[in-house]
Amino acid sequence: MRQRAALLAHLQNTNSQYNLPEIGKQLAYKANREGVEEHFPAPRVRKTIEVHVSLINPYDHLLGAVDLSMTRTAKAHDAPTCARLQSVPGVGKILALVILYEIQDITRFPRVQDFVS
């Protein structure tokens, strides 16, 4: 995930370094990355961006598979708790899974204060 984020950040940073107009799309989405290299006029820079985009695409696939596997495991393990965690504003699927697996067994915390700390 870090590598993917670093590559995406590099695309944005390169755009800023060359004082080009904003790309105007969220490059985290694969459909928005198609043709992004055309935004850069210099051939060498365009090639670098093309390579970075080609490296990001496999990460999308791999991270999607990991996400699906974790979600299936969590739902099989403790679906009600996972759903309850996702009902908290600001807690999405990934954060709910992190919390679920960090807590493990809630009864190991004798008091609410112990859990919160």
Biopython code that builds the backbone (N, CA, C, O; Angstrom):
import numpy as np
from Bio.PDB.StructureBuilder import StructureBuilder

atoms = [
    (1, "MET", "N", (0.817, -1.173, 0.000)),
    (1, "MET", "CA", (0.000, 0.000, 0.000)),
    (1, "MET", "C", (0.874, 1.255, 0.000)),
    (1, "MET", "O", (0.579, 2.239, -0.678)),
    (2, "ARG", "N", (1.952, 1.192, 0.777)),
    (2, "ARG", "CA", (2.867, 2.345, 0.825)),
    (2, "ARG", "C", (3.498, 2.626, -0.525)),
    (2, "ARG", "O", (3.636, 3.779, -0.931)),
    (3, "GLN", "N", (3.878, 1.567, -1.213)),
    (3, "GLN", "CA", (4.503, 1.744, -2.524)),
    (3, "GLN", "C", (3.530, 2.386, -3.503)),
    (3, "GLN", "O", (3.903, 3.277, -4.266)),
    (4, "ARG", "N", (2.290, 1.932, -3.479)),
    (4, "ARG", "CA", (1.269, 2.497, -4.358)),
    (4, "ARG", "C", (1.067, 3.975, -4.035)),
    (4, "ARG", "O", (1.001, 4.810, -4.937)),
    (5, "ALA", "N", (0.971, 4.291, -2.755)),
    (5, "ALA", "CA", (0.785, 5.682, -2.329)),
    (5, "ALA", "C", (1.975, 6.547, -2.743)),
    (5, "ALA", "O", (1.802, 7.690, -3.166)),
    (6, "ALA", "N", (3.171, 6.001, -2.621)),
    (6, "ALA", "CA", (4.369, 6.758, -3.008)),
    (6, "ALA", "C", (4.373, 7.041, -4.513)),
    (6, "ALA", "O", (4.740, 8.135, -4.942)),
    (7, "LEU", "N", (3.968, 6.065, -5.299)),
    (7, "LEU", "CA", (3.918, 6.268, -6.752)),
    (7, "LEU", "C", (2.865, 7.315, -7.123)),
    (7, "LEU", "O", (3.104, 8.163, -7.984)),
    (8, "LEU", "N", (1.709, 7.252, -6.475)),
    (8, "LEU", "CA", (0.665, 8.245, -6.735)),
    (8, "LEU", "C", (1.131, 9.641, -6.327)),
    (8, "LEU", "O", (0.883, 10.618, -7.033)),
    (9, "ALA", "N", (1.804, 9.723, -5.188)),
    (9, "ALA", "CA", (2.321, 11.018, -4.731)),
    (9, "ALA", "C", (3.356, 11.553, -5.711)),
    (9, "ALA", "O", (3.414, 12.757, -5.962)),
    (10, "HIS", "N", (4.167, 10.668, -6.260)),
    (10, "HIS", "CA", (5.177, 11.102, -7.213)),
    (10, "HIS", "C", (4.536, 11.692, -8.467)),
    (10, "HIS", "O", (5.054, 12.654, -9.033)),
    (11, "LEU", "N", (3.422, 11.127, -8.901)),
    (11, "LEU", "CA", (2.728, 11.684, -10.061)),
    (11, "LEU", "C", (2.303, 13.128, -9.787)),
    (11, "LEU", "O", (2.489, 14.013, -10.623)),
    (12, "GLN", "N", (1.732, 13.348, -8.611)),
    (12, "GLN", "CA", (1.290, 14.700, -8.245)),
    (12, "GLN", "C", (2.475, 15.644, -8.062)),
    (12, "GLN", "O", (2.434, 16.792, -8.503)),
    (13, "ASN", "N", (3.522, 15.159, -7.416)),
    (13, "ASN", "CA", (4.709, 15.993, -7.188)),
    (13, "ASN", "C", (5.373, 16.394, -8.506)),
    (13, "ASN", "O", (5.801, 17.536, -8.671)),
    (14, "THR", "N", (5.455, 15.462, -9.426)),
    (14, "THR", "CA", (6.051, 15.760, -10.727)),
    (14, "THR", "C", (5.239, 16.834, -11.437)),
    (14, "THR", "O", (5.796, 17.738, -12.059)),
    (15, "ASN", "N", (3.937, 16.727, -11.341)),
    (15, "ASN", "CA", (3.071, 17.734, -11.946)),
    (15, "ASN", "C", (3.352, 19.114, -11.344)),
    (15, "ASN", "O", (3.409, 20.105, -12.071)),
    (16, "SER", "N", (3.525, 19.181, -10.038)),
    (16, "SER", "CA", (3.819, 20.450, -9.361)),
    (16, "SER", "C", (5.205, 20.974, -9.733)),
    (16, "SER", "O", (5.375, 22.172, -9.960)),
    (17, "GLN", "N", (6.188, 20.089, -9.795)),
    (17, "GLN", "CA", (7.556, 20.497, -10.101)),
    (17, "GLN", "C", (7.672, 21.147, -11.478)),
    (17, "GLN", "O", (8.491, 22.045, -11.676)),
    (18, "TYR", "N", (6.866, 20.701, -12.415)),
    (18, "TYR", "CA", (6.913, 21.254, -13.763)),
    (18, "TYR", "C", (5.906, 22.392, -13.949)),
    (18, "TYR", "O", (5.685, 22.857, -15.068)),
    (19, "ASN", "N", (5.302, 22.832, -12.851)),
    (19, "ASN", "CA", (4.344, 23.946, -12.877)),
    (19, "ASN", "C", (3.247, 23.759, -13.919)),
    (19, "ASN", "O", (2.848, 24.702, -14.603)),
    (20, "LEU", "N", (2.775, 22.533, -14.023)),
    (20, "LEU", "CA", (1.704, 22.243, -14.970)),
    (20, "LEU", "C", (0.349, 22.464, -14.293)),
    (20, "LEU", "O", (0.262, 22.426, -13.066)),
    (21, "PRO", "N", (-0.701, 22.693, -15.073)),
    (21, "PRO", "CA", (-2.023, 22.828, -14.455)),
    (21, "PRO", "C", (-2.416, 21.531, -13.756)),
    (21, "PRO", "O", (-1.955, 20.448, -14.114)),
    (22, "GLU", "N", (-3.271, 21.667, -12.760)),
    (22, "GLU", "CA", (-3.701, 20.481, -12.005)),
    (22, "GLU", "C", (-4.268, 19.429, -12.954)),
    (22, "GLU", "O", (-4.891, 19.749, -13.966)),
    (23, "ILE", "N", (-4.041, 18.188, -12.606)),
    (23, "ILE", "CA", (-4.547, 17.088, -13.422)),
    (23, "ILE", "C", (-6.074, 17.059, -13.355)),
    (23, "ILE", "O", (-6.737, 16.722, -14.337)),
    (24, "GLY", "N", (-6.623, 17.410, -12.204)),
    (24, "GLY", "CA", (-8.068, 17.538, -12.070)),
    (24, "GLY", "C", (-8.809, 16.239, -11.845)),
    (24, "GLY", "O", (-10.039, 16.215, -11.886)),
    (25, "LYS", "N", (-8.102, 15.184, -11.614)),
    (25, "LYS", "CA", (-8.726, 13.881, -11.369)),
    (25, "LYS", "C", (-8.053, 13.240, -10.172)),
    (25, "LYS", "O", (-6.896, 13.532, -9.866)),
    (26, "GLN", "N", (-8.780, 12.367, -9.497)),
    (26, "GLN", "CA", (-8.174, 11.590, -8.420)),
    (26, "GLN", "C", (-7.482, 10.391, -9.060)),
    (26, "GLN", "O", (-8.128, 9.476, -9.570)),
    (27, "LEU", "N", (-6.167, 10.421, -9.020)),
    (27, "LEU", "CA", (-5.385, 9.380, -9.686)),
    (27, "LEU", "C", (-5.420, 8.048, -8.951)),
    (27, "LEU", "O", (-4.901, 7.053, -9.456)),
    (28, "ALA", "N", (-6.017, 8.015, -7.779)),
    (28, "ALA", "CA", (-6.138, 6.761, -7.053)),
    (28, "ALA", "C", (-7.057, 5.789, -7.800)),
    (28, "ALA", "O", (-6.975, 4.576, -7.607)),
    (29, "TYR", "N", (-7.928, 6.331, -8.650)),
    (29, "TYR", "CA", (-8.836, 5.493, -9.436)),
    (29, "TYR", "C", (-8.212, 5.182, -10.789)),
    (29, "TYR", "O", (-7.738, 6.077, -11.488)),
    (30, "LYS", "N", (-8.220, 3.911, -11.145)),
    (30, "LYS", "CA", (-7.553, 3.454, -12.362)),
    (30, "LYS", "C", (-8.064, 4.173, -13.614)),
    (30, "LYS", "O", (-7.272, 4.532, -14.485)),
    (31, "ALA", "N", (-9.351, 4.382, -13.707)),
    (31, "ALA", "CA", (-9.914, 5.040, -14.892)),
    (31, "ALA", "C", (-9.379, 6.461, -15.053)),
    (31, "ALA", "O", (-9.262, 6.955, -16.174)),
    (32, "ASN", "N", (-9.055, 7.115, -13.947)),
    (32, "ASN", "CA", (-8.531, 8.483, -14.011)),
    (32, "ASN", "C", (-7.054, 8.535, -14.382)),
    (32, "ASN", "O", (-6.540, 9.596, -14.735)),
    (33, "ARG", "N", (-6.376, 7.410, -14.304)),
    (33, "ARG", "CA", (-4.946, 7.376, -14.647)),
    (33, "ARG", "C", (-4.700, 7.135, -16.129)),
    (33, "ARG", "O", (-3.590, 7.350, -16.617)),
    (34, "GLU", "N", (-5.721, 6.691, -16.845)),
    (34, "GLU", "CA", (-5.546, 6.403, -18.270)),
    (34, "GLU", "C", (-5.244, 7.694, -19.019)),
    (34, "GLU", "O", (-6.007, 8.658, -18.949)),
    (35, "GLY", "N", (-4.138, 7.703, -19.727)),
    (35, "GLY", "CA", (-3.747, 8.857, -20.518)),
    (35, "GLY", "C", (-3.145, 9.996, -19.721)),
    (35, "GLY", "O", (-2.933, 11.078, -20.269)),
    (36, "VAL", "N", (-2.860, 9.784, -18.432)),
    (36, "VAL", "CA", (-2.312, 10.863, -17.613)),
    (36, "VAL", "C", (-0.929, 11.293, -18.091)),
    (36, "VAL", "O", (-0.537, 12.440, -17.879)),
    (37, "GLU", "N", (-0.190, 10.400, -18.727)),
    (37, "GLU", "CA", (1.149, 10.760, -19.210)),
    (37, "GLU", "C", (1.082, 11.826, -20.308)),
    (37, "GLU", "O", (2.050, 12.554, -20.529)),
    (38, "GLU", "N", (-0.061, 11.915, -20.993)),
    (38, "GLU", "CA", (-0.232, 12.932, -22.036)),
    (38, "GLU", "C", (-0.213, 14.345, -21.447)),
    (38, "GLU", "O", (0.005, 15.322, -22.164)),
    (39, "HIS", "N", (-0.441, 14.441, -20.153)),
    (39, "HIS", "CA", (-0.467, 15.731, -19.456)),
    (39, "HIS", "C", (0.925, 16.370, -19.378)),
    (39, "HIS", "O", (1.054, 17.578, -19.180)),
    (40, "PHE", "N", (1.961, 15.539, -19.535)),
    (40, "PHE", "CA", (3.345, 15.999, -19.384)),
    (40, "PHE", "C", (3.981, 16.163, -20.765)),
    (40, "PHE", "O", (4.052, 15.200, -21.528)),
    (41, "PRO", "N", (4.441, 17.369, -21.095)),
    (41, "PRO", "CA", (4.976, 17.615, -22.442)),
    (41, "PRO", "C", (6.359, 17.019, -22.699)),
    (41, "PRO", "O", (6.643, 16.605, -23.823)),
    (42, "ALA", "N", (7.219, 16.965, -21.691)),
    (42, "ALA", "CA", (8.590, 16.476, -21.895)),
    (42, "ALA", "C", (8.583, 14.957, -22.081)),
    (42, "ALA", "O", (8.018, 14.238, -21.256)),
    (43, "PRO", "N", (9.213, 14.457, -23.168)),
    (43, "PRO", "CA", (9.194, 13.015, -23.453)),
    (43, "PRO", "C", (9.767, 12.145, -22.332)),
    (43, "PRO", "O", (9.220, 11.084, -22.031)),
    (44, "ARG", "N", (10.866, 12.589, -21.714)),
    (44, "ARG", "CA", (11.466, 11.779, -20.643)),
    (44, "ARG", "C", (10.557, 11.717, -19.424)),
    (44, "ARG", "O", (10.420, 10.671, -18.790)),
    (45, "VAL", "N", (9.947, 12.833, -19.107)),
    (45, "VAL", "CA", (9.024, 12.877, -17.970)),
    (45, "VAL", "C", (7.799, 12.025, -18.271)),
    (45, "VAL", "O", (7.303, 11.300, -17.409)),
    (46, "ARG", "N", (7.323, 12.121, -19.494)),
    (46, "ARG", "CA", (6.166, 11.329, -19.905)),
    (46, "ARG", "C", (6.452, 9.840, -19.748)),
    (46, "ARG", "O", (5.590, 9.082, -19.304)),
    (47, "LYS", "N", (7.658, 9.423, -20.112)),
    (47, "LYS", "CA", (8.026, 8.005, -19.991)),
    (47, "LYS", "C", (8.081, 7.591, -18.525)),
    (47, "LYS", "O", (7.638, 6.497, -18.176)),
    (48, "THR", "N", (8.616, 8.448, -17.667)),
    (48, "THR", "CA", (8.666, 8.151, -16.232)),
    (48, "THR", "C", (7.257, 7.977, -15.669)),
    (48, "THR", "O", (6.994, 7.052, -14.901)),
    (49, "ILE", "N", (6.363, 8.868, -16.058)),
    (49, "ILE", "CA", (4.980, 8.796, -15.587)),
    (49, "ILE", "C", (4.319, 7.519, -16.089)),
    (49, "ILE", "O", (3.570, 6.867, -15.361)),
    (50, "GLU", "N", (4.600, 7.172, -17.332)),
    (50, "GLU", "CA", (4.051, 5.937, -17.915)),
    (50, "GLU", "C", (4.507, 4.715, -17.117)),
    (50, "GLU", "O", (3.714, 3.814, -16.843)),
    (51, "VAL", "N", (5.782, 4.691, -16.746)),
    (51, "VAL", "CA", (6.317, 3.574, -15.956)),
    (51, "VAL", "C", (5.656, 3.531, -14.584)),
    (51, "VAL", "O", (5.286, 2.459, -14.105)),
    (52, "HIS", "N", (5.506, 4.686, -13.954)),
    (52, "HIS", "CA", (4.876, 4.730, -12.634)),
    (52, "HIS", "C", (3.433, 4.226, -12.691)),
    (52, "HIS", "O", (3.002, 3.468, -11.822)),
    (53, "VAL", "N", (2.704, 4.639, -13.694)),
    (53, "VAL", "CA", (1.316, 4.192, -13.835)),
    (53, "VAL", "C", (1.271, 2.683, -14.051)),
    (53, "VAL", "O", (0.408, 1.997, -13.503)),
    (54, "SER", "N", (2.201, 2.169, -14.851)),
    (54, "SER", "CA", (2.218, 0.721, -15.093)),
    (54, "SER", "C", (2.586, -0.058, -13.830)),
    (54, "SER", "O", (2.230, -1.230, -13.704)),
    (55, "LEU", "N", (3.293, 0.578, -12.898)),
    (55, "LEU", "CA", (3.609, -0.079, -11.627)),
    (55, "LEU", "C", (2.448, 0.003, -10.641)),
    (55, "LEU", "O", (2.280, -0.887, -9.806)),
    (56, "ILE", "N", (1.652, 1.055, -10.730)),
    (56, "ILE", "CA", (0.520, 1.225, -9.811)),
    (56, "ILE", "C", (-0.572, 0.207, -10.098)),
    (56, "ILE", "O", (-1.165, -0.332, -9.163)),
    (57, "ASN", "N", (-0.848, -0.064, -11.345)),
    (57, "ASN", "CA", (-1.973, -0.931, -11.722)),
    (57, "ASN", "C", (-1.940, -2.318, -11.071)),
    (57, "ASN", "O", (-2.980, -2.766, -10.588)),
    (58, "PRO", "N", (-0.802, -3.022, -11.032)),
    (58, "PRO", "CA", (-0.794, -4.325, -10.341)),
    (58, "PRO", "C", (-1.075, -4.201, -8.839)),
    (58, "PRO", "O", (-1.672, -5.099, -8.243)),
    (59, "TYR", "N", (-0.648, -3.094, -8.229)),
    (59, "TYR", "CA", (-0.944, -2.891, -6.810)),
    (59, "TYR", "C", (-2.446, -2.813, -6.580)),
    (59, "TYR", "O", (-2.942, -3.331, -5.580)),
    (60, "ASP", "N", (-3.179, -2.174, -7.489)),
    (60, "ASP", "CA", (-4.634, -2.103, -7.361)),
    (60, "ASP", "C", (-5.227, -3.497, -7.282)),
    (60, "ASP", "O", (-6.075, -3.779, -6.436)),
    (61, "HIS", "N", (-4.773, -4.357, -8.167)),
    (61, "HIS", "CA", (-5.287, -5.729, -8.213)),
    (61, "HIS", "C", (-4.937, -6.494, -6.934)),
    (61, "HIS", "O", (-5.804, -7.128, -6.332)),
    (62, "LEU", "N", (-3.673, -6.434, -6.522)),
    (62, "LEU", "CA", (-3.225, -7.161, -5.335)),
    (62, "LEU", "C", (-3.907, -6.665, -4.065)),
    (62, "LEU", "O", (-4.343, -7.465, -3.238)),
    (63, "LEU", "N", (-3.999, -5.351, -3.912)),
    (63, "LEU", "CA", (-4.627, -4.792, -2.713)),
    (63, "LEU", "C", (-6.120, -5.089, -2.676)),
    (63, "LEU", "O", (-6.691, -5.277, -1.602)),
    (64, "GLY", "N", (-6.748, -5.132, -3.836)),
    (64, "GLY", "CA", (-8.159, -5.512, -3.897)),
    (64, "GLY", "C", (-8.377, -6.936, -3.430)),
    (64, "GLY", "O", (-9.342, -7.226, -2.723)),
    (65, "ALA", "N", (-7.472, -7.831, -3.829)),
    (65, "ALA", "CA", (-7.574, -9.231, -3.413)),
    (65, "ALA", "C", (-7.367, -9.373, -1.905)),
    (65, "ALA", "O", (-8.073, -10.137, -1.247)),
    (66, "VAL", "N", (-6.403, -8.641, -1.364)),
    (66, "VAL", "CA", (-6.158, -8.679, 0.086)),
    (66, "VAL", "C", (-7.371, -8.134, 0.848)),
    (66, "VAL", "O", (-7.793, -8.704, 1.854)),
    (67, "ASP", "N", (-7.915, -7.036, 0.358)),
    (67, "ASP", "CA", (-9.079, -6.424, 0.979)),
    (67, "ASP", "C", (-10.255, -7.398, 1.005)),
    (67, "ASP", "O", (-10.916, -7.550, 2.032)),
    (68, "LEU", "N", (-10.512, -8.051, -0.115)),
    (68, "LEU", "CA", (-11.610, -9.011, -0.204)),
    (68, "LEU", "C", (-11.395, -10.174, 0.756)),
    (68, "LEU", "O", (-12.328, -10.604, 1.434)),
    (69, "SER", "N", (-10.182, -10.676, 0.814)),
    (69, "SER", "CA", (-9.870, -11.789, 1.713)),
    (69, "SER", "C", (-10.068, -11.403, 3.176)),
    (69, "SER", "O", (-10.634, -12.168, 3.957)),
    (70, "MET", "N", (-9.597, -10.209, 3.541)),
    (70, "MET", "CA", (-9.755, -9.751, 4.930)),
    (70, "MET", "C", (-11.219, -9.554, 5.276)),
    (70, "MET", "O", (-11.650, -9.910, 6.373)),
    (71, "THR", "N", (-11.981, -8.997, 4.362)),
    (71, "THR", "CA", (-13.403, -8.759, 4.612)),
    (71, "THR", "C", (-14.137, -10.074, 4.799)),
    (71, "THR", "O", (-14.954, -10.199, 5.711)),
    (72, "ARG", "N", (-13.864, -11.049, 3.960)),
    (72, "ARG", "CA", (-14.516, -12.360, 4.090)),
    (72, "ARG", "C", (-14.159, -13.023, 5.410)),
    (72, "ARG", "O", (-15.014, -13.615, 6.069)),
    (73, "THR", "N", (-12.890, -12.919, 5.793)),
    (73, "THR", "CA", (-12.449, -13.508, 7.055)),
    (73, "THR", "C", (-13.127, -12.831, 8.234)),
    (73, "THR", "O", (-13.574, -13.503, 9.163)),
    (74, "ALA", "N", (-13.208, -11.507, 8.204)),
    (74, "ALA", "CA", (-13.821, -10.763, 9.304)),
    (74, "ALA", "C", (-15.302, -11.079, 9.413)),
    (74, "ALA", "O", (-15.825, -11.237, 10.515)),
    (75, "LYS", "N", (-15.977, -11.172, 8.283)),
    (75, "LYS", "CA", (-17.409, -11.460, 8.318)),
    (75, "LYS", "C", (-17.662, -12.859, 8.839)),
    (75, "LYS", "O", (-18.642, -13.090, 9.548)),
    (76, "ALA", "N", (-16.793, -13.794, 8.500)),
    (76, "ALA", "CA", (-16.943, -15.154, 9.011)),
    (76, "ALA", "C", (-16.605, -15.208, 10.493)),
    (76, "ALA", "O", (-17.186, -15.990, 11.246)),
    (77, "HIS", "N", (-15.666, -14.374, 10.899)),
    (77, "HIS", "CA", (-15.203, -14.372, 12.286)),
    (77, "HIS", "C", (-16.202, -13.688, 13.216)),
    (77, "HIS", "O", (-16.606, -14.266, 14.225)),
    (78, "ASP", "N", (-16.599, -12.463, 12.883)),
    (78, "ASP", "CA", (-17.479, -11.691, 13.762)),
    (78, "ASP", "C", (-18.207, -10.614, 12.966)),
    (78, "ASP", "O", (-17.906, -9.428, 13.098)),
    (79, "ALA", "N", (-19.158, -11.027, 12.146)),
    (79, "ALA", "CA", (-19.879, -10.109, 11.267)),
    (79, "ALA", "C", (-20.640, -9.018, 12.019)),
    (79, "ALA", "O", (-20.586, -7.862, 11.600)),
    (80, "PRO", "N", (-21.354, -9.332, 13.121)),
    (80, "PRO", "CA", (-22.095, -8.268, 13.806)),
    (80, "PRO", "C", (-21.195, -7.150, 14.336)),
    (80, "PRO", "O", (-21.537, -5.973, 14.221)),
    (81, "THR", "N", (-20.058, -7.510, 14.910)),
    (81, "THR", "CA", (-19.146, -6.494, 15.441)),
    (81, "THR", "C", (-18.564, -5.661, 14.316)),
    (81, "THR", "O", (-18.425, -4.445, 14.449)),
    (82, "CYS", "N", (-18.225, -6.302, 13.215)),
    (82, "CYS", "CA", (-17.679, -5.583, 12.065)),
    (82, "CYS", "C", (-18.705, -4.573, 11.539)),
    (82, "CYS", "O", (-18.351, -3.437, 11.223)),
    (83, "ALA", "N", (-19.956, -4.978, 11.447)),
    (83, "ALA", "CA", (-21.025, -4.078, 10.982)),
    (83, "ALA", "C", (-21.245, -2.940, 11.973)),
    (83, "ALA", "O", (-21.465, -1.798, 11.570)),
    (84, "ARG", "N", (-21.187, -3.245, 13.254)),
    (84, "ARG", "CA", (-21.384, -2.225, 14.285)),
    (84, "ARG", "C", (-20.265, -1.180, 14.225)),
    (84, "ARG", "O", (-20.521, 0.017, 14.349)),
    (85, "LEU", "N", (-19.046, -1.634, 14.038)),
    (85, "LEU", "CA", (-17.923, -0.703, 13.939)),
    (85, "LEU", "C", (-18.072, 0.212, 12.728)),
    (85, "LEU", "O", (-17.749, 1.397, 12.806)),
    (86, "GLN", "N", (-18.554, -0.323, 11.620)),
    (86, "GLN", "CA", (-18.717, 0.479, 10.409)),
    (86, "GLN", "C", (-19.847, 1.492, 10.539)),
    (86, "GLN", "O", (-19.938, 2.425, 9.740)),
    (87, "SER", "N", (-20.707, 1.317, 11.536)),
    (87, "SER", "CA", (-21.799, 2.278, 11.735)),
    (87, "SER", "C", (-21.315, 3.556, 12.419)),
    (87, "SER", "O", (-22.045, 4.546, 12.469)),
    (88, "VAL", "N", (-20.094, 3.539, 12.944)),
    (88, "VAL", "CA", (-19.524, 4.732, 13.578)),
    (88, "VAL", "C", (-19.092, 5.699, 12.467)),
    (88, "VAL", "O", (-18.380, 5.298, 11.546)),
    (89, "PRO", "N", (-19.517, 6.971, 12.546)),
    (89, "PRO", "CA", (-19.112, 7.936, 11.515)),
    (89, "PRO", "C", (-17.588, 8.023, 11.396)),
    (89, "PRO", "O", (-16.884, 8.177, 12.394)),
    (90, "GLY", "N", (-17.100, 7.923, 10.175)),
    (90, "GLY", "CA", (-15.669, 8.014, 9.924)),
    (90, "GLY", "C", (-14.950, 6.676, 9.935)),
    (90, "GLY", "O", (-13.769, 6.608, 9.595)),
    (91, "VAL", "N", (-15.634, 5.623, 10.317)),
    (91, "VAL", "CA", (-15.016, 4.291, 10.343)),
    (91, "VAL", "C", (-15.507, 3.522, 9.125)),
    (91, "VAL", "O", (-16.683, 3.171, 9.022)),
    (92, "GLY", "N", (-14.597, 3.273, 8.219)),
    (92, "GLY", "CA", (-14.919, 2.515, 7.014)),
    (92, "GLY", "C", (-14.556, 1.050, 7.174)),
    (92, "GLY", "O", (-14.291, 0.571, 8.276)),
    (93, "LYS", "N", (-14.551, 0.358, 6.055)),
    (93, "LYS", "CA", (-14.308, -1.078, 6.075)),
    (93, "LYS", "C", (-12.919, -1.424, 6.610)),
    (93, "LYS", "O", (-12.783, -2.300, 7.463)),
    (94, "ILE", "N", (-11.900, -0.747, 6.118)),
    (94, "ILE", "CA", (-10.525, -1.069, 6.515)),
    (94, "ILE", "C", (-10.292, -0.743, 7.982)),
    (94, "ILE", "O", (-9.747, -1.565, 8.717)),
    (95, "LEU", "N", (-10.697, 0.443, 8.416)),
    (95, "LEU", "CA", (-10.505, 0.823, 9.817)),
    (95, "LEU", "C", (-11.282, -0.100, 10.748)),
    (95, "LEU", "O", (-10.794, -0.443, 11.825)),
    (96, "ALA", "N", (-12.483, -0.505, 10.348)),
    (96, "ALA", "CA", (-13.263, -1.440, 11.156)),
    (96, "ALA", "C", (-12.523, -2.768, 11.318)),
    (96, "ALA", "O", (-12.516, -3.356, 12.399)),
    (97, "LEU", "N", (-11.908, -3.229, 10.241)),
    (97, "LEU", "CA", (-11.145, -4.484, 10.313)),
    (97, "LEU", "C", (-9.923, -4.337, 11.219)),
    (97, "LEU", "O", (-9.608, -5.240, 11.994)),
    (98, "VAL", "N", (-9.241, -3.203, 11.120)),
    (98, "VAL", "CA", (-8.068, -2.971, 11.973)),
    (98, "VAL", "C", (-8.494, -2.981, 13.442)),
    (98, "VAL", "O", (-7.868, -3.639, 14.273)),
    (99, "ILE", "N", (-9.545, -2.258, 13.746)),
    (99, "ILE", "CA", (-10.031, -2.205, 15.133)),
    (99, "ILE", "C", (-10.446, -3.592, 15.600)),
    (99, "ILE", "O", (-10.097, -4.011, 16.704)),
    (100, "LEU", "N", (-11.193, -4.307, 14.758)),
    (100, "LEU", "CA", (-11.670, -5.648, 15.117)),
    (100, "LEU", "C", (-10.513, -6.581, 15.466)),
    (100, "LEU", "O", (-10.576, -7.309, 16.457)),
    (101, "TYR", "N", (-9.469, -6.560, 14.661)),
    (101, "TYR", "CA", (-8.361, -7.469, 14.907)),
    (101, "TYR", "C", (-7.400, -6.984, 15.983)),
    (101, "TYR", "O", (-6.681, -7.791, 16.570)),
    (102, "GLU", "N", (-7.373, -5.692, 16.251)),
    (102, "GLU", "CA", (-6.558, -5.183, 17.351)),
    (102, "GLU", "C", (-7.214, -5.489, 18.698)),
    (102, "GLU", "O", (-6.531, -5.792, 19.677)),
    (103, "ILE", "N", (-8.538, -5.407, 18.737)),
    (103, "ILE", "CA", (-9.260, -5.666, 19.987)),
    (103, "ILE", "C", (-9.181, -7.149, 20.349)),
    (103, "ILE", "O", (-8.993, -7.499, 21.513)),
    (104, "GLN", "N", (-9.323, -7.998, 19.365)),
    (104, "GLN", "CA", (-9.400, -9.448, 19.533)),
    (104, "GLN", "C", (-10.608, -9.798, 20.390)),
    (104, "GLN", "O", (-11.695, -10.004, 19.850)),
    (105, "ASP", "N", (-10.452, -9.870, 21.691)),
    (105, "ASP", "CA", (-11.563, -10.219, 22.588)),
    (105, "ASP", "C", (-11.798, -9.036, 23.527)),
    (105, "ASP", "O", (-10.941, -8.709, 24.348)),
    (106, "ILE", "N", (-12.947, -8.406, 23.403)),
    (106, "ILE", "CA", (-13.249, -7.204, 24.180)),
    (106, "ILE", "C", (-13.251, -7.474, 25.680)),
    (106, "ILE", "O", (-13.030, -6.560, 26.474)),
    (107, "THR", "N", (-13.498, -8.709, 26.070)),
    (107, "THR", "CA", (-13.544, -9.028, 27.503)),
    (107, "THR", "C", (-12.169, -8.975, 28.166)),
    (107, "THR", "O", (-12.065, -9.057, 29.390)),
    (108, "ARG", "N", (-11.133, -8.841, 27.375)),
    (108, "ARG", "CA", (-9.799, -8.733, 27.974)),
    (108, "ARG", "C", (-9.567, -7.366, 28.591)),
    (108, "ARG", "O", (-8.562, -7.159, 29.269)),
    (109, "PHE", "N", (-10.482, -6.429, 28.366)),
    (109, "PHE", "CA", (-10.410, -5.099, 28.975)),
    (109, "PHE", "C", (-11.412, -5.042, 30.132)),
    (109, "PHE", "O", (-12.621, -5.058, 29.900)),
    (110, "PRO", "N", (-10.927, -4.977, 31.365)),
    (110, "PRO", "CA", (-11.844, -5.000, 32.508)),
    (110, "PRO", "C", (-12.739, -3.758, 32.605)),
    (110, "PRO", "O", (-13.862, -3.843, 33.102)),
    (111, "ARG", "N", (-12.247, -2.603, 32.131)),
    (111, "ARG", "CA", (-13.030, -1.365, 32.213)),
    (111, "ARG", "C", (-12.981, -0.638, 30.881)),
    (111, "ARG", "O", (-12.079, -0.863, 30.074)),
    (112, "VAL", "N", (-13.939, 0.223, 30.659)),
    (112, "VAL", "CA", (-13.978, 1.023, 29.431)),
    (112, "VAL", "C", (-12.715, 1.866, 29.313)),
    (112, "VAL", "O", (-12.170, 2.025, 28.221)),
    (113, "GLN", "N", (-12.249, 2.406, 30.439)),
    (113, "GLN", "CA", (-11.056, 3.251, 30.433)),
    (113, "GLN", "C", (-9.827, 2.476, 29.949)),
    (113, "GLN", "O", (-8.971, 3.030, 29.259)),
    (114, "ASP", "N", (-9.745, 1.214, 30.308)),
    (114, "ASP", "CA", (-8.625, 0.384, 29.853)),
    (114, "ASP", "C", (-8.668, 0.200, 28.331)),
    (114, "ASP", "O", (-7.634, 0.229, 27.662)),
    (115, "PHE", "N", (-9.853, 0.016, 27.809)),
    (115, "PHE", "CA", (-10.004, -0.161, 26.373)),
    (115, "PHE", "C", (-9.623, 1.134, 25.644)),
    (115, "PHE", "O", (-8.879, 1.092, 24.664)),
    (116, "VAL", "N", (-10.123, 2.270, 26.108)),
    (116, "VAL", "CA", (-9.890, 3.543, 25.442)),
    (116, "VAL", "C", (-8.414, 3.925, 25.479)),
    (116, "VAL", "O", (-7.896, 4.478, 24.508)),
    (117, "SER", "N", (-7.742, 3.643, 26.567)),
    (117, "SER", "CA", (-6.335, 4.013, 26.654)),
    (117, "SER", "C", (-5.503, 3.130, 25.752)),
    (117, "SER", "O", (-4.284, 3.288, 25.687)),
]
sb = StructureBuilder()
sb.init_structure("model")
sb.init_model(0)
sb.init_chain("A")
sb.init_seg("    ")
for serial, (resi, resn, name, xyz) in enumerate(atoms, 1):
    if name == "N":
        sb.init_residue(resn, " ", resi, " ")
    sb.init_atom(name, np.array(xyz, "f"), 0.0, 1.0, " ", f" {name:<3s}", serial, name[0])
structure = sb.get_structure()
